[in-house]
């Protein structure tokens, strides 16, 4: 029994190291449960992301009950001979797919949300399929997204399975045979690589080859050594690593995971960050001492431009003796011509 996000604890059946986020949800899995007088699993008033997976619930009054829940998932599980299979009461954004509903008196019920508006999904799309319902009455003669390629059976019922309740929900792609859990991890193509780029003193960018899966890859995990440092959705093949140290060696690894929580190791890479530059080459030093460089620039300009011009101007001036000769030159000409007596 879980009431509120804070109740997702090991004492209440939570396994794994999830934190309730989209990419790292809480998990409740690998359990055999029965409760003849109540609910085997009851979750209410939560908004954290969580997954119920690979559980077998039998002979219970209620197998699974959600009340006022968002962001839940039930998959890869079997609900067998319970009075009620799964009840979604005033809950939304919940996914129910790839489960087996076998001989429950009431297989499922979905009331939708308040106000009446359904946001719950009872299948995983055409490629992933919905659930197996032991009371499904329709045939499988066709295939395709709209089940209109006939005759061509594909293991999916030609008509949706209607879910009782006010929400008018339906499993669009009901399975014709019981679902067996996916145990095959994603596959990495030969030559897959993990590449580092934009390596700085404290950060770098990782890029990797995409993996494949028989059902579909849903996310990638990024490790530094044995420490999980990131998780991205399947449509991304890159991750930025920060808070590194200069001149330090790091080993990175990427993993691919599918919806059944099967993980496979991908390529790895060792990277050494650059050494820290000398103090006099750092931007901080130049910014803090800009005025010193301004003064040095002025002195340098003076030495190269102004001082040589002053020296050149001094060298082109007439010497003192030459100035005297020029000053008295006119008188000498006068003395040298005309009548001397008249001058006396």
Buried (B, 14 or more C-beta within 10 A) or exposed (E): EBBEBEBBEEEBBBEBEBEBEEBBBBBBBEBEBBBEEEBBBBBBEBEBBBBBBBBBBBBBBBBBBBBBBBBBBBBBBBBBBBEBBBBBBBBBBBBBBBBBBBEBEBBBBBBBBEEEEBEBBBBBEBEBBBBBBEEBEEEBBBBEEEBEEEEEBBEBBBBBBEBBBEBEBBBBBBBBEEBEBBEEBBBBEEEBEBEBEEBEBBEBBBBBBBBEBEBBBBBBBBBBEEEEBBBBEBEEBEBEBEEBEEEEEBEBBBBBBBBBBBBBEBBEBEBEBEEEEEEEEEEEEEEEEEEEEEEEEEEEEEEEEEEEEEEEEEEEEEEEEEEEEEEEEEEEEEEEEEEEEEEE
